[in-house]
């Protein structure tokens, strides 16, 4: 079950991001929400890869570096989304 949780998060994040872009009018707020959901999906995909493919300490370190990079970039679209939603 723990191995499938990141995959469920990837699918749901991409679905919500895609749904936000379906209905007109498409504004920058919708695009930043979709970008934030894609960032969540990327982060969850890296967690899945870490759980499934990190069998050695070197591979574990490589996937942890990728996860840290994704985690540092994830707040950028969400900050922009919050700014645009508050206007």
C-alpha positions as CSV (number, residue, x, y, z in Angstrom):
1,X,0.0,0.0,0.0
2,X,2.8,2.4,0.8
3,X,4.2,1.9,-2.7
4,X,1.0,2.8,-4.4
5,X,0.3,6.0,-2.4
6,X,2.7,8.2,-4.4
7,X,1.2,6.8,-7.7
8,X,-2.3,7.7,-6.5
9,X,-1.0,11.2,-5.6
10,X,0.6,11.6,-9.1
11,X,-2.7,10.6,-10.9
12,X,-4.9,12.8,-8.7
13,X,-2.6,15.8,-8.9
14,X,-2.4,15.6,-12.7
15,X,-6.2,15.1,-12.9
16,X,-6.9,18.2,-10.8
17,X,-4.4,20.2,-12.7
18,X,-5.9,19.1,-16.0
19,X,-9.4,19.8,-14.9
20,X,-8.5,23.3,-13.9
21,X,-7.4,24.1,-17.5
22,X,-10.5,22.6,-19.1
23,X,-13.1,25.3,-18.5
24,X,-12.9,28.7,-20.0
25,X,-11.9,31.4,-19.2
26,X,-8.4,30.3,-18.7
27,X,-6.6,32.8,-16.6
28,X,-3.1,33.0,-15.2
29,X,-4.5,31.8,-11.9
30,X,-5.7,28.6,-13.5
31,X,-2.3,28.0,-15.1
32,X,-0.4,28.6,-11.9
33,X,-2.7,26.1,-10.1
34,X,-2.1,23.5,-12.8
35,X,1.7,24.2,-12.5
36,X,1.5,23.7,-8.8
37,X,-0.4,20.4,-9.2
38,X,2.3,19.3,-11.8
39,X,4.9,20.1,-9.2
40,X,3.1,18.0,-6.6
41,X,2.9,15.2,-9.2
42,X,6.6,15.4,-9.9
43,X,7.4,15.4,-6.2
44,X,5.3,12.3,-5.7
45,X,6.8,10.6,-8.7
46,X,10.3,11.1,-7.2
47,X,9.0,9.7,-3.9
48,X,7.8,6.6,-5.8
49,X,11.2,6.2,-7.5
50,X,12.9,6.6,-4.1
51,X,10.7,3.8,-2.6
52,X,11.0,1.5,-5.6
53,X,14.4,2.0,-7.2
54,X,16.8,3.0,-4.4
55,X,18.4,-0.3,-3.5
56,X,21.9,1.0,-2.7
57,X,23.0,4.0,-0.6
58,X,24.2,5.8,-3.7
59,X,20.9,5.4,-5.4
60,X,19.1,6.5,-2.3
61,X,21.3,9.7,-2.1
62,X,20.7,10.4,-5.8
63,X,16.9,10.2,-5.4
64,X,17.0,12.2,-2.1
65,X,18.8,14.9,-4.0
66,X,16.2,14.9,-6.7
67,X,13.4,15.0,-4.0
68,X,15.0,17.9,-2.3
69,X,15.3,19.8,-5.6
70,X,11.7,19.1,-6.4
71,X,10.6,20.1,-2.9
72,X,12.5,23.4,-3.2
73,X,10.8,24.3,-6.5
74,X,7.2,23.3,-5.5
75,X,6.3,26.4,-3.6
76,X,7.1,28.8,-6.5
77,X,3.8,28.2,-8.5
78,X,1.8,28.1,-5.3
79,X,3.1,31.4,-4.1
80,X,2.2,32.9,-7.5
81,X,-1.2,31.2,-7.3
82,X,-1.8,32.7,-3.8
83,X,-0.8,36.1,-5.0
84,X,-3.1,36.0,-8.0
85,X,-6.0,34.6,-6.0
86,X,-5.8,37.3,-3.4
87,X,-6.2,40.2,-5.9
